[in-house]
Amino acid sequence: MRDTYHEELDALGERLVEMTRLARHAVARATTALLDADLTAAQEVISGDDAVNQLENEIEYSAFDLMARQQPVAKDLRTIITSLHMAGDLERMGDHAVHLAKVARRRHPDSAIPKELRATVLEMGHQAEQLVIKAGEVITEQDAEKALELDKDDDQMDRLRRKLLTRILDPSWKHGVEATMDVTLVGRFYERFGDHAVHVADNLIYMVTGEKPGDEEREP
């Protein structure tokens, strides 16, 4: 019975890692959709979000089922509770990838990103991928030290967003209101994607150590 119980606990982590894999694929394809005006990639991200949602639902069902049947305590209880929180953050990361894809779809057949900002958006896409890759690693390895690195890694995403905003606020910006709105939204969606990767890491730290890395207010 206890072997089955721990197998079910392990399965929570496996589903979380699969969510990180799907989130990475989604944000990579969303970046392609934005930069290449790739409607197929945009639709792939939008339709693929169902798989992310399904995994979150499975984690939620399994977590509550384990709590009801096993009455876990100490680290096991932290594992279950933090798995719920991490699944929520990963689901939102998938949502932000969908939002990026919808910006690309709305502007098709044109690219939503002006030429002079393409390199910055591409870098944001790569940074988003690296953040979610590391989130998957810290879940797999339960490595609290590596998890602490995510907050610093996310600083680069914040810098890139500020770079976008500085550019669209420059008096030389000539791309109009629609492009301004698109770039503002794109920067925001990438930033929030990164923030949720940090939240995943924070929850992993709490799961492993029983200590919260910070009680700062979280945005939805």
C-alpha positions in Angstrom: 0.0 0.0 0.0 2.8 2.5 0.9 4.7 1.6 -2.3 1.6 2.5 -4.3 1.2 5.7 -2.3 4.8 6.8 -3.1 4.3 5.9 -6.7 1.3 8.2 -6.8 3.4 10.9 -5.2 6.1 10.4 -7.8 3.5 10.6 -10.5 2.6 14.1 -9.5 6.2 15.2 -10.2 6.2 13.3 -13.5 3.1 15.1 -14.7 4.6 18.5 -13.6 7.7 17.8 -15.7 5.5 16.9 -18.6 3.7 20.2 -18.2 7.1 22.0 -18.4 7.9 20.2 -21.6 4.6 21.2 -23.1 5.0 24.8 -21.9 8.5 25.0 -23.5 7.1 23.7 -26.8 4.2 26.1 -26.7 6.3 29.2 -26.0 8.9 28.2 -28.7 6.1 27.8 -31.3 4.4 31.0 -30.2 7.7 32.9 -30.8 7.9 31.4 -34.2 4.3 32.4 -34.9 5.0 36.0 -33.9 8.3 36.4 -35.8 7.4 34.5 -38.9 3.6 35.3 -39.1 3.2 31.5 -39.0 -0.5 30.8 -38.7 0.0 27.0 -38.4 2.3 27.5 -35.4 -0.1 29.8 -33.8 -3.0 27.3 -34.2 -0.8 24.5 -32.9 -0.1 26.5 -29.7 -3.8 27.4 -29.2 -5.1 23.8 -29.8 -2.3 22.3 -27.8 -3.3 24.1 -24.6 -5.9 21.4 -23.9 -3.1 19.0 -23.1 -1.7 21.4 -20.5 -5.1 21.9 -19.0 -5.7 18.1 -18.9 -2.5 17.5 -16.9 -3.4 20.2 -14.4 -6.8 18.5 -13.9 -5.1 15.2 -13.4 -2.7 16.6 -10.8 -5.6 18.3 -9.0 -7.6 15.1 -8.9 -4.7 13.0 -7.8 -3.7 15.5 -5.1 -7.1 15.7 -3.5 -7.5 11.9 -3.8 -4.2 11.4 -2.0 -5.1 13.8 0.8 -8.5 12.1 1.3 -7.2 8.6 1.3 -3.7 8.9 2.9 -3.9 11.9 5.2 -0.2 12.9 4.4 1.9 14.9 6.8 5.2 16.8 6.7 7.1 16.6 3.4 4.5 14.4 1.7 1.8 17.0 2.5 4.1 19.8 1.2 4.7 17.8 -1.9 1.0 17.5 -2.6 0.2 21.1 -1.8 3.1 22.6 -3.8 2.3 20.3 -6.7 -1.1 22.0 -6.9 0.5 25.4 -6.9 3.1 24.4 -9.4 0.5 22.9 -11.7 -1.4 26.2 -11.6 1.7 28.2 -12.5 2.5 25.9 -15.4 -1.1 26.1 -16.7 -0.8 29.9 -16.7 2.5 29.6 -18.5 0.6 27.7 -21.2 -2.0 30.4 -21.2 0.6 33.1 -21.8 2.0 31.1 -24.7 -1.6 31.0 -26.1 -1.9 34.8 -25.7 1.3 35.2 -27.7 0.0 32.9 -30.4 -3.3 34.9 -30.6 -1.4 38.1 -31.1 0.3 36.4 -34.1 -2.9 35.1 -35.4 -4.7 38.4 -35.2 -1.9 40.1 -37.3 -1.6 37.4 -39.9 -0.5 37.5 -42.7 1.7 40.3 -41.3 4.2 39.9 -38.5 3.1 41.4 -35.2 6.7 42.4 -34.4 8.4 45.4 -36.2 11.7 44.5 -37.8 13.8 46.5 -35.3 12.4 44.5 -32.4 12.6 41.0 -33.8 16.0 40.3 -32.2 14.7 41.3 -28.8 11.6 39.2 -29.1 13.6 36.3 -30.3 15.8 36.6 -27.2 12.7 36.8 -25.0 11.5 33.6 -26.5 14.8 31.8 -25.9 14.9 33.1 -22.3 11.4 31.8 -21.7 12.5 28.4 -23.0 15.5 28.4 -20.7 13.4 29.4 -17.7 10.9 26.6 -18.1 13.7 24.1 -18.9 15.3 24.9 -15.6 11.9 24.7 -13.8 11.6 21.2 -15.1 15.1 20.3 -13.9 14.5 21.6 -10.4 11.3 19.6 -10.2 13.0 16.4 -11.4 16.1 16.9 -9.2 14.4 18.5 -6.3 17.3 20.9 -6.2 16.6 23.9 -4.0 20.0 25.5 -4.8 19.3 25.5 -8.5 15.7 26.7 -7.9 17.2 29.8 -6.2 18.9 30.6 -9.6 15.5 31.1 -11.3 14.9 34.5 -9.7 18.2 35.9 -11.1 17.6 34.2 -14.4 14.3 36.0 -14.7 16.0 39.4 -14.3 17.1 39.1 -17.9 13.5 38.7 -19.0 12.6 41.9 -17.1 15.5 43.7 -18.8 14.3 42.6 -22.2 10.8 43.8 -21.5 12.1 47.2 -20.4 14.1 47.3 -23.6 10.8 46.9 -25.6 9.0 49.5 -23.7 11.9 52.0 -24.1 11.8 51.5 -27.8 8.1 52.0 -28.3 8.2 55.1 -26.1 11.0 56.7 -28.1 9.9 59.7 -30.2 11.3 58.0 -33.3 8.7 55.1 -33.0 6.6 55.3 -36.1 4.6 52.1 -36.1 1.3 53.3 -34.8 -1.2 52.3 -32.1 -1.8 48.7 -33.1 1.9 47.8 -33.2 2.4 49.6 -29.9 -0.4 47.6 -28.3 0.9 44.3 -29.8 4.5 44.9 -28.6 3.3 46.0 -25.1 1.2 42.8 -24.8 3.9 40.6 -26.1 6.4 41.9 -23.6 3.9 41.5 -20.8 3.1 37.9 -21.7 6.8 36.9 -21.9 7.4 38.6 -18.6 4.5 36.8 -16.9 5.7 33.5 -18.4 9.0 34.0 -16.6 7.4 35.1 -13.4 5.4 31.8 -13.2 8.6 29.8 -13.7 10.0 31.6 -10.7 6.9 30.8 -8.7 7.4 27.1 -9.6 11.0 27.3 -8.2 9.8 29.0 -5.0 7.3 26.2 -4.4 10.0 23.6 -5.1 12.2 25.3 -2.4 9.3 25.2 0.1 8.6 21.5 -0.8 12.2 20.5 -0.2 13.2 22.7 2.8 9.9 23.7 4.4 10.9 27.3 4.1 9.5 30.0 1.8 12.0 32.0 -0.1 9.8 35.1 0.1 6.3 36.2 0.9 6.2 39.0 -1.7 2.8 39.6 -3.3 2.1 37.4 -6.4 0.2 38.6 -9.4 -2.4 36.4 -10.9 
